[in-house]
């Protein structure tokens, strides 16, 4: 099997990150580029909502504006996610690729093996928790989402390096403000981070080589770390401006 193209694009605004995921999907779907793994981060911090969610239902838009937090709608489904101290990955393969074979569960399990491998490099024993989470000691460290379009599978997910619950529950709406304290307690009981698990601060720059190793094993080999093509970057910027940063897209539901 040919090794994956491996991109690391650092921290970028939310609309550009989502635009680049789609630009890569387009180039893989046409055969211009081979199956691709990308690592990235978010600057500024952001909230991404699932494709089918209503932004006003999920996000406190005024607080996001006050705090300088980006808001974006993903191509993939799932719930609202606050992106701050994390490593995010995306994997794009044609639907004919072995990673996309079988059902949704099988593809989630296959790709999430890279997350599990990266956590193992950092000394954390983790496992896949259906449908689309990775957990360690019973606590969620990674959430993942996927879509299939243009004859390709796109899966992206987060690895929590740290958790800022105070900000998260400031920018995400909670069903009942009176129950907010209880909700935070519940999340603390269910969610952890790499830094919490290791007892020290693990940042993006340290996490990248660990997850390189984990995904190299899971995906059957990675090419040299590189960047997107000029055409992909141009397409990503256009998609960011015309779609992902547009009110029409963000407020479509």
C-alpha positions as CSV (number, residue, x, y, z in Angstrom):
1,X,0.0,0.0,0.0
2,X,1.3,3.5,-0.9
3,X,2.3,5.6,2.1
4,X,0.0,8.4,3.1
5,X,0.7,12.0,2.2
6,X,1.4,13.6,5.6
7,X,0.6,17.3,6.2
8,X,1.2,19.4,9.3
9,X,-0.3,22.9,9.0
10,X,-0.1,24.4,12.4
11,X,-2.7,26.7,13.9
12,X,-5.1,28.6,11.7
13,X,-8.6,30.2,11.9
14,X,-11.6,27.9,11.9
15,X,-12.9,28.7,8.5
16,X,-9.5,28.1,6.9
17,X,-9.2,24.8,8.7
18,X,-12.5,23.6,7.4
19,X,-11.8,24.9,3.9
20,X,-8.5,23.0,3.8
21,X,-10.1,19.8,4.9
22,X,-12.6,20.2,2.0
23,X,-9.8,21.2,-0.5
24,X,-7.9,18.1,0.4
25,X,-11.0,16.0,0.0
26,X,-11.4,17.4,-3.5
27,X,-7.8,16.8,-4.5
28,X,-7.9,13.2,-3.2
29,X,-11.3,12.6,-4.9
30,X,-9.9,13.6,-8.3
31,X,-6.7,11.6,-7.9
32,X,-4.6,14.7,-7.9
33,X,-3.2,13.8,-4.5
34,X,-2.9,10.4,-2.7
35,X,-4.7,9.6,0.6
36,X,-3.8,12.2,3.1
37,X,-3.3,12.7,6.9
38,X,-3.2,16.2,8.2
39,X,-2.5,17.5,11.7
40,X,-3.6,21.0,12.7
41,X,-4.6,23.3,15.5
42,X,-6.9,26.3,16.0
43,X,-6.0,30.0,16.4
44,X,-8.0,31.7,17.7
45,X,-9.9,29.2,19.8
46,X,-13.1,28.1,18.1
47,X,-16.5,26.4,18.3
48,X,-17.4,24.0,15.5
49,X,-20.9,22.8,15.2
50,X,-22.1,19.7,13.4
51,X,-23.5,19.9,9.9
52,X,-27.1,19.3,11.1
53,X,-27.1,21.6,14.2
54,X,-28.6,25.0,14.7
55,X,-26.0,27.5,15.6
56,X,-28.3,29.7,17.8
57,X,-29.3,26.5,19.7
58,X,-25.8,25.5,20.5
59,X,-23.6,28.5,20.7
60,X,-23.6,31.8,22.8
61,X,-22.6,34.0,19.8
62,X,-22.3,37.1,21.9
63,X,-19.8,35.5,24.3
64,X,-17.9,34.1,21.4
65,X,-17.6,37.6,19.9
66,X,-16.5,39.1,23.3
67,X,-13.9,36.4,23.8
68,X,-12.7,36.4,20.1
69,X,-13.7,32.7,19.6
70,X,-14.4,31.7,16.0
71,X,-17.6,29.9,15.1
72,X,-17.8,27.5,12.2
73,X,-20.1,24.8,10.8
74,X,-18.4,21.5,9.9
75,X,-19.0,19.3,6.9
76,X,-19.4,16.4,9.4
77,X,-22.2,15.7,11.8
78,X,-22.0,15.3,15.5
79,X,-22.2,17.8,18.3
80,X,-20.7,21.2,19.1
81,X,-17.0,21.2,20.0
82,X,-14.9,23.8,21.7
83,X,-11.4,23.8,20.1
84,X,-8.6,25.1,22.3
85,X,-5.7,23.1,23.7
86,X,-5.8,20.1,21.3
87,X,-4.3,18.4,18.3
88,X,-6.8,17.9,15.5
89,X,-6.3,15.4,12.6
90,X,-8.1,14.7,9.4
91,X,-7.8,11.6,7.2
92,X,-9.1,11.6,3.6
93,X,-9.2,8.3,1.5
94,X,-11.1,7.2,-1.5
95,X,-14.0,4.9,-0.6
96,X,-12.2,2.1,-2.4
97,X,-9.4,2.3,0.2
98,X,-9.2,-0.5,2.8
99,X,-9.7,2.1,5.7
100,X,-13.1,2.9,4.2
101,X,-14.1,-0.7,3.7
102,X,-17.0,-2.2,5.8
103,X,-19.4,0.0,7.8
104,X,-19.0,3.2,9.7
105,X,-18.0,1.4,12.8
106,X,-15.2,-0.4,11.1
107,X,-13.8,2.7,9.5
108,X,-14.0,4.7,12.8
109,X,-12.1,1.9,14.5
110,X,-9.4,1.6,11.8
111,X,-8.7,5.4,11.8
112,X,-8.9,5.8,15.5
113,X,-6.2,3.2,15.9
114,X,-3.8,6.1,15.0
115,X,-5.1,8.1,17.9
116,X,-4.7,5.1,20.2
117,X,-1.2,4.6,18.9
118,X,-0.2,8.2,19.5
119,X,-1.5,8.2,23.0
120,X,0.5,5.0,23.7
121,X,3.7,6.8,22.6
122,X,2.8,9.4,25.3
123,X,2.4,6.7,27.9
124,X,-1.4,6.5,27.9
125,X,-3.2,3.2,27.4
126,X,-6.4,4.0,25.5
127,X,-9.1,2.1,23.6
128,X,-11.8,2.7,21.0
129,X,-15.3,3.3,22.4
130,X,-18.0,2.9,19.8
131,X,-19.3,4.8,18.0
132,X,-16.6,7.3,17.6
133,X,-14.6,8.1,20.8
134,X,-11.3,7.1,22.2
135,X,-11.1,6.7,26.0
136,X,-8.5,6.1,28.7
137,X,-9.3,5.0,32.2
138,X,-13.0,5.3,31.3
139,X,-12.6,9.0,30.3
140,X,-12.9,10.5,26.8
141,X,-9.7,11.9,25.3
142,X,-10.8,12.0,21.6
143,X,-14.0,12.7,19.7
144,X,-14.2,11.9,16.0
145,X,-16.6,12.6,13.1
146,X,-16.8,11.6,9.5
147,X,-18.6,12.1,6.2
148,X,-18.5,10.4,2.8
149,X,-18.8,12.6,-0.2
150,X,-17.2,12.9,-3.7
151,X,-16.4,9.2,-3.5
152,X,-14.1,9.8,-0.4
153,X,-14.2,9.3,3.3
154,X,-13.2,12.3,5.4
155,X,-12.7,11.6,9.1
156,X,-11.5,14.3,11.5
157,X,-11.1,14.3,15.2
158,X,-9.6,16.0,18.2
159,X,-7.1,14.8,20.8
160,X,-7.6,16.8,24.0
161,X,-4.3,18.0,25.2
162,X,-5.9,20.2,27.9
163,X,-9.5,21.0,28.9
164,X,-10.8,24.6,29.6
165,X,-14.2,23.8,31.0
166,X,-14.9,27.3,32.2
167,X,-14.5,28.8,28.7
168,X,-16.2,25.8,27.1
169,X,-19.4,26.3,29.1
170,X,-19.3,30.0,28.6
171,X,-19.4,29.7,24.8
172,X,-21.6,26.6,24.5
173,X,-25.2,26.9,25.6
174,X,-26.4,24.7,28.4
175,X,-30.1,23.6,28.5
176,X,-30.6,24.9,32.0
177,X,-28.3,27.5,33.6
178,X,-29.3,26.4,37.1
179,X,-27.8,22.9,36.2
180,X,-24.6,24.3,34.8
181,X,-22.5,23.3,37.9
182,X,-23.8,19.8,37.8
183,X,-23.2,19.6,34.0
184,X,-19.5,20.7,34.5
185,X,-19.2,18.0,37.2
186,X,-20.6,15.4,34.9
187,X,-18.2,16.4,32.1
188,X,-15.2,16.3,34.5
189,X,-16.2,12.8,35.4
190,X,-16.4,11.7,31.7
191,X,-13.7,13.7,30.0
192,X,-10.0,14.1,30.5
193,X,-6.9,15.3,28.6
194,X,-3.4,14.2,27.8
195,X,-2.0,16.7,30.2
196,X,-4.2,15.4,33.0
197,X,-3.4,11.8,32.3
198,X,0.4,12.4,32.1
199,X,0.5,14.8,35.0
200,X,2.3,17.5,33.0
201,X,1.6,20.0,30.3
202,X,1.7,18.4,26.8
203,X,1.5,20.9,24.0
204,X,0.8,20.6,20.3
205,X,4.5,20.6,19.3
206,X,5.2,17.7,21.6
207,X,2.1,15.8,20.5
208,X,2.7,16.0,16.8
209,X,5.7,13.5,16.6
210,X,3.9,11.1,19.0
211,X,0.8,11.0,16.8
212,X,3.0,10.8,13.7
213,X,4.3,7.5,15.1
214,X,0.8,6.3,16.0
215,X,-0.8,7.1,12.7
216,X,2.2,5.7,10.7
217,X,1.5,2.3,12.2
218,X,-2.3,2.5,11.8
219,X,-2.2,3.8,8.2
220,X,0.6,1.6,6.9
221,X,3.2,4.3,6.6
222,X,3.5,8.1,6.2
223,X,5.5,10.1,3.6
224,X,7.7,13.0,4.7
225,X,6.0,15.7,6.6
226,X,5.0,18.5,4.1
227,X,2.4,21.1,3.4
228,X,-0.6,21.4,1.1
229,X,-0.1,22.2,-2.6
230,X,-0.5,25.8,-3.8
231,X,-3.7,24.8,-5.5
232,X,-5.1,23.3,-2.2
233,X,-4.1,26.5,-0.3
234,X,-5.8,28.7,-2.8
235,X,-8.9,26.5,-2.8
236,X,-9.0,26.4,1.0
237,X,-8.8,30.2,1.2
238,X,-11.7,30.5,-1.3
239,X,-13.8,28.0,0.5
240,X,-13.0,29.7,3.9
241,X,-14.2,33.1,2.5
242,X,-17.1,32.0,0.3
243,X,-18.6,29.3,2.5
244,X,-17.2,28.6,6.0
245,X,-16.9,32.2,7.1
246,X,-20.2,33.2,5.5
247,X,-23.3,33.8,7.6
248,X,-25.3,31.9,5.1
249,X,-23.4,28.7,5.9
250,X,-23.0,29.2,9.6
251,X,-26.7,30.2,10.1
252,X,-28.2,27.7,7.6
253,X,-29.9,25.9,10.4
